[in-house]
Amino acid sequence: MSRLLIILGLILVVVGVLWPWLAKLGLGRLPGDIVIERENFRFYFPITTSILISLLLSLLFWLFRR
């Protein structure tokens, strides 16, 4: 269990460090991501990005289990 938490923590750190470059790739601005902008309000719900990241992580965990 502690090994899994350490790996997840390291993955989060790597993603945090790489986020500026990932943003340039368009991650977070995919079609299907919901953005509502008003005068003093901005709501952003990255549903497509979340699904894509979930599929990628599921594939990685599946590969690690094998």
C-alpha positions as a Markdown table, in Angstrom:
| # | Residue | x | y | z |
|---|---|---|---|---|
| 1 | Met | 0.0 | 0.0 | 0.0 |
| 2 | Ser | 2.8 | 2.5 | 0.9 |
| 3 | Arg | 4.5 | 1.6 | -2.4 |
| 4 | Leu | 1.4 | 2.5 | -4.4 |
| 5 | Leu | 1.1 | 5.9 | -2.5 |
| 6 | Ile | 4.7 | 6.8 | -3.2 |
| 7 | Ile | 4.3 | 6.0 | -6.9 |
| 8 | Leu | 1.1 | 8.0 | -7.1 |
| 9 | Gly | 2.8 | 10.9 | -5.3 |
| 10 | Leu | 5.7 | 10.8 | -7.7 |
| 11 | Ile | 3.3 | 10.7 | -10.7 |
| 12 | Leu | 1.5 | 13.8 | -9.4 |
| 13 | Val | 4.8 | 15.6 | -8.9 |
| 14 | Val | 5.9 | 14.8 | -12.5 |
| 15 | Val | 2.6 | 15.9 | -13.9 |
| 16 | Gly | 2.8 | 19.1 | -11.9 |
| 17 | Val | 6.3 | 19.9 | -13.2 |
| 18 | Leu | 5.3 | 19.0 | -16.8 |
| 19 | Trp | 2.0 | 20.9 | -16.7 |
| 20 | Pro | 3.3 | 24.0 | -18.6 |
| 21 | Trp | 4.4 | 21.7 | -21.5 |
| 22 | Leu | 1.2 | 19.6 | -21.3 |
| 23 | Ala | -0.9 | 22.8 | -21.6 |
| 24 | Lys | 0.9 | 23.6 | -24.9 |
| 25 | Leu | -0.2 | 20.2 | -26.3 |
| 26 | Gly | -3.9 | 21.2 | -25.7 |
| 27 | Leu | -4.5 | 19.0 | -22.7 |
| 28 | Gly | -7.2 | 20.7 | -20.8 |
| 29 | Arg | -8.7 | 22.4 | -23.9 |
| 30 | Leu | -10.1 | 19.4 | -25.7 |
| 31 | Pro | -13.5 | 19.4 | -27.4 |
| 32 | Gly | -16.1 | 18.4 | -24.8 |
| 33 | Asp | -14.5 | 20.3 | -22.0 |
| 34 | Ile | -17.1 | 22.6 | -20.5 |
| 35 | Val | -16.2 | 26.3 | -20.1 |
| 36 | Ile | -18.7 | 28.9 | -19.0 |
| 37 | Glu | -17.5 | 32.5 | -18.9 |
| 38 | Arg | -19.4 | 35.5 | -17.5 |
| 39 | Glu | -18.3 | 38.9 | -16.4 |
| 40 | Asn | -17.0 | 38.1 | -12.9 |
| 41 | Phe | -17.2 | 34.3 | -13.2 |
| 42 | Arg | -15.5 | 31.5 | -14.9 |
| 43 | Phe | -16.5 | 27.8 | -14.6 |
| 44 | Tyr | -14.3 | 25.1 | -16.2 |
| 45 | Phe | -15.1 | 21.4 | -16.1 |
| 46 | Pro | -12.6 | 19.3 | -18.1 |
| 47 | Ile | -14.8 | 16.3 | -18.7 |
| 48 | Thr | -13.1 | 15.0 | -21.9 |
| 49 | Thr | -9.6 | 15.6 | -20.4 |
| 50 | Ser | -10.6 | 13.7 | -17.3 |
| 51 | Ile | -11.9 | 10.7 | -19.3 |
| 52 | Leu | -8.7 | 10.7 | -21.4 |
| 53 | Ile | -6.4 | 10.8 | -18.3 |
| 54 | Ser | -8.6 | 8.1 | -16.6 |
| 55 | Leu | -8.2 | 5.8 | -19.7 |
| 56 | Leu | -4.4 | 6.4 | -19.8 |
| 57 | Leu | -4.0 | 5.7 | -16.1 |
| 58 | Ser | -6.2 | 2.6 | -16.3 |
| 59 | Leu | -4.0 | 1.3 | -19.1 |
| 60 | Leu | -0.8 | 2.0 | -17.2 |
| 61 | Phe | -2.1 | 0.3 | -14.0 |
| 62 | Trp | -3.2 | -2.7 | -16.1 |
| 63 | Leu | 0.2 | -2.9 | -17.7 |
| 64 | Phe | 2.0 | -2.7 | -14.3 |
| 65 | Arg | -0.2 | -5.6 | -12.9 |
| 66 | Arg | 0.8 | -7.9 | -15.7 |
